């Protein structure tokens, strides 16, 4: 029965009079926001289409014509694009789901939210800033920094991401406010010479994987209880990776 249901849906899409990606995504019966992730959309003429509410992570849009399209900030940040299409992107390529993963707390990193992201979230979902601070377990001063797009610790970013996610999941207005689900966070590392360096999402996920493996190896070797609070930055994580974690085999032996 499931096969025939899917087949009939394909027939419905093929016979549809709609030609916009957005309309076809809604007809599919799946989550329109995620429908085109990983899709091959090379060379399509999408001029003038309203693509709001859609996300194109891992979608291949090289050579697609995107003149005068309407889209949400971040929608193309993790897409495969032609060089002349990079104007559609910015540096805020991580989303809330990336940041709320369990092992992110093991990274010594920093973060910034896109300008006006938090203000727009609060306004569109009618969430007072005091309530957002309470849900996020943050001080109002830290929330003000995040609102202004200033750099905050990864711990504060985790708290704010969890708070936004919790509010989003229970707010009746959330379904139509897909902007909150788009990539909106830039990950940074501390530069020894001062300031911060940008870490793209791909590198962030790479470091996250190393940190998780590092934690599990330490746990197997009965490291001290306070290792739950240990955090590693890119320099040490790269060192452990390049040395295949060999230093752990002799630690505390």
C-alpha positions as CSV (number, residue, x, y, z in Angstrom):
1,X,0.0,0.0,0.0
2,X,2.8,2.4,0.8
3,X,4.4,1.8,-2.6
4,X,1.1,2.6,-4.4
5,X,0.7,5.7,-2.2
6,X,4.1,7.0,-3.2
7,X,3.6,6.1,-6.9
8,X,0.3,8.0,-7.0
9,X,2.0,11.0,-5.4
10,X,4.6,10.9,-8.2
11,X,1.9,10.8,-10.8
12,X,0.2,13.7,-9.1
13,X,3.4,15.8,-9.3
14,X,4.0,14.9,-12.9
15,X,0.5,15.8,-13.9
16,X,0.5,19.0,-11.9
17,X,0.0,22.3,-13.6
18,X,2.4,23.9,-11.1
19,X,5.9,24.6,-12.3
20,X,7.4,26.3,-9.2
21,X,9.7,24.4,-6.9
22,X,7.7,25.6,-3.9
23,X,4.3,24.4,-5.2
24,X,5.7,21.0,-6.2
25,X,7.3,20.6,-2.7
26,X,4.0,21.2,-1.1
27,X,2.2,18.7,-3.4
28,X,4.8,16.0,-2.4
29,X,3.3,15.5,1.0
30,X,6.8,15.7,2.6
31,X,8.3,18.5,4.6
32,X,8.7,21.2,1.9
33,X,11.6,22.8,3.8
34,X,13.7,19.7,3.4
35,X,12.3,18.4,0.1
36,X,15.1,19.6,-2.2
37,X,18.1,18.8,0.1
38,X,20.6,16.9,-1.9
39,X,18.7,17.4,-5.2
40,X,20.3,17.8,-8.6
41,X,18.9,21.1,-9.8
42,X,21.7,22.0,-12.2
43,X,20.8,24.4,-15.0
44,X,17.2,24.9,-14.1
45,X,15.7,28.3,-14.8
46,X,14.2,29.4,-11.5
47,X,14.0,33.1,-12.4
48,X,11.5,35.0,-10.4
49,X,10.4,32.0,-8.3
50,X,9.4,32.3,-4.7
51,X,11.7,29.8,-2.9
52,X,11.0,31.0,0.6
53,X,10.3,28.2,3.0
54,X,12.8,25.9,1.2
55,X,16.3,24.8,2.2
56,X,18.9,23.6,-0.4
57,X,21.6,22.0,1.8
58,X,23.7,19.7,-0.4
59,X,21.6,20.5,-3.5
60,X,23.5,21.0,-6.7
61,X,22.4,24.3,-8.3
62,X,25.4,24.9,-10.5
63,X,24.4,26.7,-13.7
64,X,20.8,27.3,-12.4
65,X,19.3,30.7,-13.2
66,X,18.3,32.4,-10.0
67,X,17.6,35.9,-11.1
68,X,15.1,37.8,-9.0
69,X,14.3,34.7,-6.9
70,X,12.9,35.2,-3.4
71,X,14.7,33.1,-0.8
72,X,15.5,33.1,2.9
73,X,18.9,34.0,4.3
74,X,21.0,30.8,4.6
75,X,18.9,28.7,2.2
76,X,21.9,28.3,-0.2
77,X,24.7,28.4,2.3
78,X,25.5,24.7,2.1
79,X,24.6,24.2,-1.6
80,X,26.9,23.4,-4.5
81,X,26.9,26.6,-6.5
82,X,28.7,28.2,-9.5
83,X,31.2,30.9,-8.6
84,X,28.9,33.7,-9.7
85,X,26.2,32.4,-7.4
86,X,28.1,32.9,-4.2
87,X,26.4,36.2,-3.8
88,X,23.5,34.1,-2.5
89,X,25.4,33.0,0.5
90,X,27.0,34.4,3.7
91,X,29.2,32.9,6.4
92,X,26.4,31.8,8.7
93,X,26.3,28.1,7.6
94,X,25.5,26.2,10.8
95,X,21.9,25.6,11.9
96,X,20.3,25.0,15.3
97,X,20.4,21.2,14.9
98,X,24.2,21.3,14.3
99,X,24.7,23.3,17.5
100,X,22.4,21.2,19.8
101,X,24.3,18.0,19.2
102,X,25.5,16.4,22.5
103,X,29.2,16.6,21.9
104,X,29.4,20.3,20.8
105,X,30.0,21.1,24.4
106,X,33.4,19.4,24.2
107,X,34.6,22.0,21.7
108,X,36.6,25.1,22.6
109,X,34.9,27.4,20.0
110,X,32.9,30.6,19.7
111,X,29.9,31.6,17.6
112,X,27.9,34.5,16.1
113,X,24.2,34.6,15.1
114,X,23.3,36.4,11.9
115,X,22.4,40.0,12.5
116,X,18.7,40.5,13.3
117,X,18.1,36.7,13.5
118,X,17.1,36.8,17.2
119,X,15.1,40.0,16.9
120,X,13.2,38.7,14.0
121,X,12.6,35.3,15.8
122,X,11.3,37.1,18.8
123,X,9.1,39.4,16.8
124,X,7.6,36.9,14.4
125,X,6.8,34.3,17.2
126,X,5.8,37.0,19.7
127,X,8.4,35.8,22.3
128,X,9.5,38.4,24.8
129,X,13.3,38.6,25.2
130,X,13.0,37.9,28.9
131,X,11.2,34.6,28.1
132,X,13.9,33.7,25.5
133,X,16.6,34.4,28.0
134,X,14.8,32.2,30.5
135,X,14.4,29.3,28.1
136,X,18.0,29.6,27.0
137,X,19.3,29.9,30.6
138,X,21.3,33.0,29.6
139,X,21.8,36.3,31.3
140,X,20.1,39.2,29.5
141,X,23.5,40.8,28.8
142,X,24.7,37.6,26.9
143,X,21.4,37.6,25.0
144,X,21.9,41.3,24.1
145,X,25.4,40.4,22.7
146,X,23.9,37.6,20.6
147,X,21.1,39.9,19.3
148,X,23.7,42.4,18.1
149,X,25.6,39.6,16.2
150,X,28.6,39.8,18.6
151,X,30.8,36.8,19.4
152,X,29.6,34.5,22.2
153,X,31.0,31.3,23.7
154,X,29.9,28.0,22.3
155,X,28.2,27.2,25.6
156,X,26.0,30.3,25.3
157,X,25.3,29.4,21.6
158,X,24.2,25.9,22.7
159,X,21.9,27.4,25.4
160,X,20.4,29.9,23.0
161,X,19.9,27.3,20.3
162,X,18.2,24.9,22.7
163,X,16.0,27.7,23.9
164,X,15.0,28.7,20.4
165,X,14.3,25.1,19.5
166,X,12.2,24.5,22.5
167,X,10.1,27.6,21.9
168,X,9.9,26.8,18.2
169,X,8.6,23.3,18.8
170,X,5.7,24.5,21.0
171,X,4.7,27.8,19.2
172,X,1.7,27.6,16.9
173,X,3.2,30.3,14.6
174,X,6.4,28.3,14.1
175,X,5.2,26.1,11.2
176,X,5.1,29.1,8.8
177,X,8.2,30.8,10.2
178,X,10.8,28.6,8.4
179,X,13.5,31.3,8.6
180,X,14.4,30.0,12.1
181,X,15.3,26.6,10.6
182,X,17.7,28.0,8.0
183,X,21.5,28.1,8.7
184,X,22.0,31.1,11.0
185,X,25.2,30.6,13.0
186,X,28.9,31.3,12.2
187,X,31.4,29.2,14.1
188,X,34.7,30.8,15.1
189,X,38.0,29.8,16.7
190,X,40.3,31.9,18.8
191,X,43.3,33.2,16.9
192,X,46.5,33.1,19.1
193,X,47.5,36.5,17.6
194,X,44.2,38.0,18.5
195,X,40.7,38.0,17.2
196,X,38.8,35.1,15.7
197,X,39.0,32.9,12.6
198,X,36.0,31.6,10.8
199,X,35.4,27.8,10.8
200,X,33.1,26.6,8.1
201,X,30.4,24.0,8.8
202,X,32.3,21.2,7.2
203,X,35.3,21.8,9.5
204,X,33.0,22.3,12.5
205,X,31.5,18.8,11.9
206,X,34.9,17.4,11.4
207,X,36.1,18.7,14.7
208,X,32.9,17.6,16.4
209,X,33.5,14.0,15.2
210,X,37.1,14.1,16.5
211,X,35.9,15.4,19.9
212,X,33.3,12.6,20.2
213,X,35.9,9.9,19.4
214,X,38.3,11.6,21.8
215,X,35.8,11.6,24.6
216,X,34.8,7.9,24.1
217,X,38.5,6.8,24.1
218,X,39.1,8.7,27.3
219,X,36.0,7.2,28.8
220,X,37.2,3.7,27.9
221,X,40.5,4.4,29.7
222,X,38.9,5.6,32.9
223,X,40.1,9.2,32.7
224,X,39.3,11.5,35.6
225,X,35.7,12.4,36.3
226,X,36.3,16.1,35.5
227,X,36.9,15.1,31.9
228,X,33.2,15.9,31.3
229,X,34.3,19.6,31.4
230,X,37.3,19.2,29.2
231,X,37.1,21.1,25.9
232,X,39.5,21.0,22.9
233,X,40.2,23.6,20.2
234,X,41.1,23.0,16.6
235,X,44.9,22.9,17.2
236,X,44.7,20.0,19.6
237,X,41.9,18.2,17.8
238,X,44.0,18.3,14.6
239,X,47.0,17.0,16.5
240,X,45.1,14.1,18.0
241,X,43.7,13.3,14.5
242,X,47.1,13.5,12.8
243,X,48.6,11.2,15.5
244,X,45.7,8.8,15.4
245,X,45.0,9.4,19.1
246,X,48.2,7.6,20.0
247,X,49.0,9.8,23.0
248,X,45.8,8.5,24.8
249,X,47.2,4.9,24.8
250,X,49.9,5.8,27.3
251,X,48.1,8.5,29.4
252,X,47.8,7.5,33.0
253,X,49.3,4.1,32.5
